[in-house]
Each structure stands twice: as C-alpha cells, then as structure tokens.
C-alpha cells in the first residue's frame, strides 16, 4: 500500500524514495521465498527476523507519504480531546509536571527500549524454537502497521512541539538521558507520529505475548513496559488521548491477528524453563 501511494504521486515523492521502497518489497519477498521454512541454522533466524529491519524502514519513509495523503496538522484536535478528558487544569498539569532527574533518566531509557522489547521476546522464543513464534511475529507486526495507519488519519507533532516545548527542553539531561533524547530526535524522521501511541500499542502487544509465551521474561519486561508507557506522556512525546485510543486498538490488532494468523496460545507451566 505504501508503495502504491508513493508511485501514484511521482511529483510529491522523490524517485529515489519510490525506488528504494519498491526494491525493499521485492527483496523481502524474494528472501522469504528463498529461506523457506527452516527449523535450524542461520536460515531459521533470518526467516523469523526478516520483518525487523523492514519496520524502521517503513517508519522512516512515512514522512514522505503522510503529507500526500493528509497534509493537515491536527494537534489542535488532540488537544481538544485531551481537554474533554482531563479538563483544562489537569491537562496543563500533566504536560508540565516537574520530574526528578533520576525519574527522567529512567523514563528516557525505558522509552528508548521500545524497539528492543519485541526483539528480546523473539530471541527468547527463537532460542527454544517456540512453535508459537509465527503467531507472535504476526501480532506484533500487525500492531506496528495499524499504529502507522493512525499517523495518516491524524497527523500531529505531539505536546513537546506544541504546549510543552519549554518543559521538554528543560528536562534534566542526566548521565545519558539528554543524549538519548537527542538521538531519538535525530532518528525519528517521521515527526507527525503521535496518534495513536505506537509505543503504547506495541508495548501492550509485546507484554501480552510475553505473558503467554515467556512468563519469566514477562516479569522482567513488565516494569520496563510500565515506565515506557508512562514516559510517553510524562516526557511529553504523546497526548493522553493517544494512549487512551491505543488500548482498544491493541485489542483490535491482537484479535485480528489471531483471526488470520492464529491466536497466541498460553505456554504450559511445565514447559517454562
């Protein structure tokens, strides 16, 4: 779909971008066909981790296509929704709450772990050749893609670019927190990516799958996931409404993935190492 959008607007999407997107699609399809369905060796890992580099590629190129589909910036819509949910006073307080330096550091590190949580789960499942790995990959992949769709529907920059710019810039740099946030700003080429909160959606989906397939790992991931979701608002990356909408959307993505790729079954206690 992204390729179709790009190629149908040649005057608005650069040729280099269109060619790279088409080339990646062809490469992924060819690789999936060549790798087959192995159970061991490097081909197994290559097959199961094939979507991992594709997702950031898609995300980085959304910035070229979102303005073609919806050129409006709709932060005001999300701010108004927040005002209805929270009231004006609480809304102001949420996006300007002072954070201790230690908490800011922890929240930043948790927020930056977003892409590594699903990878950790896939590695843990792959190491024991978990038969439910295809269902988990499908659930997480579909959750990512649905969150991307939201960026087309309501493009917005988020509170750190609207009502909390000074607050965001004044966050304590800490030991590595300031550097990590600057790095995220540089890597996050798609700026209108707040609705819904993909960080919340994917984290909830990963926690759900981890709870069912790797309960021991779940106990490690849970506090990180809680901090990550809290960071989306406390560090002013997302509006509250982004998180509220993310919850039912995650239920939808998990249910839809289960319908087409099969549900993620709970692992028997006796099988847990």
N, C-alpha and C positions, 0 to 999 in steps of 0.2 A: 504493500500500500504506500509506504514512504517513497519507494522508487517511482511508482506511478504519479504521485503528487509532484515529485521533483521533475520528472521528464515531461509532465504536462504543462510546466511553467518554465520553459527554457530561458525566457528573458529575465526571470527573477531568481533562478537558482543557477549558480555557476556550472559550466560544463565539467570542470574538474570534480565538483561535488557529485554531480549526477553520475559520472563515470565511476567514481570510487564506490558509490553506493551500489551500483549495478554489479561491479566487479566483486564486491564482498558477497552479495547474494549468490552469484554464480559459484564463488569459491566455497562457500558454506555448503551449498547443495552438492557440489562435487565431492567435498571432503566427507560429508555424511554418507554418500553413496559408496565411496571407496573404503571407508572404515568398516562398513557393515555393522554387525552386532557382536563384537568380540567380548570375551569374558576375562581375558588376561592380557598382560603386557601393555606396552605404550599405547596400542590402538584402543584399548579399553578406556584409558584416561583421556586420550584425545577425543574420543567419541562423546564421553559424558561431559567434558568441559568445553565442548565446541561452542555453546552459547555464551560462555563467559566473556570473551573479547568482543562479541557481537553487540552486547547490550550497551557498553560505553560508547561504541562507535555510533550506534543509533542515537543515543542521547546527545552526543556532541554535534550530530548533524541535524537535530531537531531545530536548532536555531535558524537554519536556512529555510525550513519548510513551514514552521509555525506562522510567520508573518504572511505567507502566501495564502494560508487557509483562513487565518483570523488576525488581521493587522491591529486590532484594538488592544489596548492595555486596560485590564479590568480590575485593578487593585481596589478601586472605589466600591465595586460590587462586593468584594470580600470584606472590606472594612465595614460596610453597612451590615452585612450578615453577622459579623462579629459583634457589632453594636447591639443588634437584636438579641443575640445570645447572652451577652455579658453585661450590657448596659455601658454607658459612656465611662463611668468612673473605673469600673473593673477592667474595661478594655485598655484604658490608659495605663493602669497599674501593671497589667500583665506584660506590656511591651516596654516598661521602664523599670521593672523590679531590679533593685541592686543585687548583684551576685558576688559572693566572696570569691577571692582569687582561686582558691582550691576547687570550689564547685565549678567555676568557669572552666578550669583546666579539665576536670573530669567530664563535664558535659561536651566540651570540644572533642576530646579523644573518643568519647562514645559516639558522637555524631559522625566522626571520621571513620568509624568501624563499619559503617553501613554496608559497603560492598563486600567486606571481608567475612561478615557473618554467614551469608549463604555459601561462600566458598568453603568456610570451615565445616559447615554441615555436609557439603558434597564430598569433601575429602574424607570426613569421618565415615560416611556411608560407603564411599568407594573402596576404602581400605578393607572393609569386610564384605565387599560385593553385595551390598544390600539389594535385594530384588525390588524394593520399592523406590529405588533411585530415579527411574524414569518418571514416575508419578510426582515425585518431589521436584524434579527439574521442571516439569511441565507447570506445576502450581506456581513456582517462584517466577518462572519466565513469563507466564501469563499475567501475574501480578505486576511485574515491571511494565509490560506493554500496556495494560489498562491505565496505569498511572500516567504513562506518556500521552495517552489519548486525552486525558484531562487538560494537559497543557495547551492543546489546540482549542478546547472549548472555552476555557477562561484563562487566557494568558495574563500573568501578573508577576510583579517583581518580588513581592513579599514585604513585610514590615521593615526590614533593615534598609530598604530603599525608599520607604515612604514615611511612616510615622516614628520609626525608631533608629534613624540613621546615626544621630549623635550618640545614642545609647550603645549601638553596636560598635561604633568606632572607639568608644570609651571602655570596652571590655578589657579586663586585665590580660596582658599578653602572657603572663605566667612563664613557665620554663619552655614549653613548646606550643602552647595553645595559640598564641598570636601567629606564630609561623604556620601552624596547621590551617588556621582560618584563611590566611593569605594564600596558601597553596590551594585550598578548596575554591577560593575566588578565581584563581588563575585557571584551574582545571575545569571549573563549571562554566563552559562556554555558552550553554543554553541558560539564559537568565530568567526567562518568563516561565519558571518551572515549579510554581508553588502549589497549584491546585490540581488534584488533591496532593496530600503529602505522600510522595512516593517512599520517603524514608519510613513513615509510619506503616504504610501498606505492606511493604516488603518485609519490614521487621516483624510485623504481626504474622505474616505468612511463614516466615522462617521459624519463628517461635512455635507456631502451630505444628509445623512439620517436624521440628526438632523434638518437641514434646512427645510426638507419636513414635518417632523412629530412633531417637537417641536421648533418652531421659537424663542420663548422666551429663551429657553436654548441655542439655536444656538448663540444668541448674547453674551452669557457668554463664550461659548466654542471657538468662532472664534479667539479672541486674543491669547488664550492659544494654539490653534492649529497652528497659525502662528508662535508663538515663538518656539513651539515644532519642526516644520519643519525646521525653521532657525537653531535651535540648532544641528540638525543632521550634518550639515556641519561646523558651527562655532565652535562647540566643538570637531570637527574632528572625529566624530563617523562614518561618511559616506563620500564617494566621491560625487562630484557634479553629475556624471553620474548616480549614484544610485537614486537620486531624479528625474532626467530627465526621466529615464525609468519608474519610479514609477507612473508617471502621466497617460500615456496611458494604463499601466497595470491595474490601478484602474478603468479606464473607461471600460476596458475589463471585470474585475471581476463584476462590477455593472451590466453591460449589460448581462453577462452570468447568473448571479444570477436571474436577472429579467426574463430571458427566462425560467428558470426551476422552480423557486420558486415564481415568480410573482414580478412585479415592486413595488417599494416603492411609494405609491401614496402621493400627497401633501395633507396635512390636511386642511380642510376648515377653513377659518379665524374665522367663528362663533364658531368653536369647540375649539379654542385655549383659554385656561383659562388664 
